[in-house]
Amino acid sequence: MSAVPHLRAVERDHRREALDRFAELAELPAIKTLVQRGKEPDSATFTFFFEDGRKVRVGTIKTLWSQTELSRVLSVTIGRPLPPFEAKTWYGARTRLLCHGVTIDDAPGESFAETVRDWLEPYAANAGTDSNGALATGRQFVEGGELWIKPAQFAQYIRRYYGTSVKDGDLKLALGDLGFESKKRHYTRTGNRSTTTFYHAAVSVVESEPLTEP
């Protein structure tokens, strides 16, 4: 009799144990699965799927590797940063998670525009309504049912929270694919009138379809 079914069952048990243990240590909701898409070190991405239906796209291994970076992502996406770990405890939890808790998906990846849409969701959730102040500082804002963003500021957010550097041209193309258009806007700062360029689209554009498990 083949030993393959038994080995797969053992792998599932180890995966379940690793995910449960990490969720307990990190004080996170129950984790259903952690999916790795791709195998290239610099481009493979990781996504947590939680039992309550929520998903969190972590970004690359750079973010998942770092307690500080992962804590930032979780703070933004689910409002729950990681508790403080001693270095030895974090190393063990991270190693166990990466060695036993990951499900690898080798299927063709999502388009870059879909990835950008996922990044936009938490970014849009923190959008303000003071258009003049936002135009002056480059912050995201909502006006008349539309989301307005400055690509350069959005790229900084992606780099800070997801550990991913995005080229300006690629980001603008992806935003265009999602339905964003560029427009010059006027604003007043310290009594002077200035002009800046923002990208805008209906708020509904950032509502992505549920990311499916492999």
Secondary structure, DSSP 8 states (H G I E B T S, - for coil): --SHHHHHHHHHHHHHHHHHHHHHHHT---EEEEEEE---TTT-EEEEEETTS-EEEEESHHHHH-HHHHHHHHHHHTS-------HHHHHHHHHHHHHHSEEEE-S----HHHHHHHHHHHHHHT-BS-HHHHHHHT--EEETTEEEE-HHHHHHHHHHHH-----HHHHHHHHHHTT-EEEEEEEEETTEEEEEEEEEEEGGGG--------
